[in-house]
Amino acid sequence: MCILCGEFIMQVHWTDYTDSTDTEITVGNQQRIRQRSRLHRTNLCNQLLSHYRLTLEEWNGSKFILRDAKGNAEIVHDLGTIWHHVETMIGYPIDPLDGSLLDKIAERSSAQ
């Protein structure tokens, strides 16, 4: 149990599954695979969030911390709720078809 969270981490959110049977937190190689996968998803989210001048940090294998350029931070329990937190932090709804966002994604894709 994390003292700061004050809760037991017993189950894995579906966004953290590494395969179809990985529904509980395990130790050993499965945990390393799960952590690598979380870090990869965090990196992908940061590529999108940079458009809104936000960053996401993986925290202790159980939560995420969303930060803005002003130093504000929110704890995100799982990636299923991240967009709600983003909209709250930036103060307006996100449009996934926003032209400038799509241009930024296309620019990143062509640079790779």
N, C-alpha and C positions, 0 to 999 in steps of 0.2 A: 504494500500500500504506500502511496506517495503521501507524505505528511502534508504537503501544500494542497494537494487535491482533496484529501480526506475521503477517498473512496477506493474501494477495491476494484481492480481492473480484472474482470473475470471473462469478458467476452470481447471479441474483436469485431469492430464495425465492418460491414460488408466491403467498404472501400479499402480495407486493409487485408482482405483475403489474398493469399498467395496461390491457393488452388481451391478447388470446390469443397474440400473437407477441412480446411483450416479455419475453424470457427472459434477455437479457444487459444489463448496465449500459451505457447510452449517454449521450452528452453532448447539450447543447442543450435544446430544448423537451421532449423525452421525459424528460430527467432532472428538469426542473422539475415536470412532471406527476407523475412518480414521487415526488418529494420532498413535494409537496402532498398526495398520496394517503397517504403514510406519516404525515404530521402529522395528517391527518384520522383515520386509524385509531388513532393514539396518543391523540387526544382522546376517541374513542369508548371505548377501553380504560380511560382514566382515569375516565370516568363510571361504569363498572362497578367499577373497582378502589377507588374512593373508599369503597365499602361496607366494604372490608377495611382502610381507612386506608393504602392503598398508592398510589404514583404511578409512572407510566411516562414516561420521557423518550426522545425520539428522539436517537440519537447518531451524528452524522457520516454519515448516510444508509446505514449498514450494520448497526448494532446498536441495542439499546434498553437503558436502564438502569432497573431496577425498584428503587424505594426504599420503605422503611417509615418510620413516624413516629419510630423510634428512631435513624435515621441509617444503618441497614444498607442495603447496595446489592448488587445482582447484575446481571451483564451477561446480557442475553437476546439470543441470536443472531438469532432470528426469532420472529414471532408464533405460529408453530406450536408453540413450546415454552413460551409464556408461562405457561400454567396450571400446568404442572409447577413452575416457579419460584415462582409465587404460593403454591401449596400448601406448598412447602418453607419459604418465608419466614413464612407464618402458622402453620404447624405442624399443620394439619389439612386433610382433603380438602374441596374446594369442592363445594357442592351447588347446581347451577344452578336447582333448583326451590325453593330456600330462600325461605320466605314473606317475610322481611324484605327480601331482595334484590329479589324481584319487586315488592314494594310500592314500593321506592325507584325502580325502573325506571318503574313506572306513574306515580308522582308526578312524575318528570322529564318523562315524555311528556305528561302533562296540563298541565304548566307551560309547555310550548313552544307 
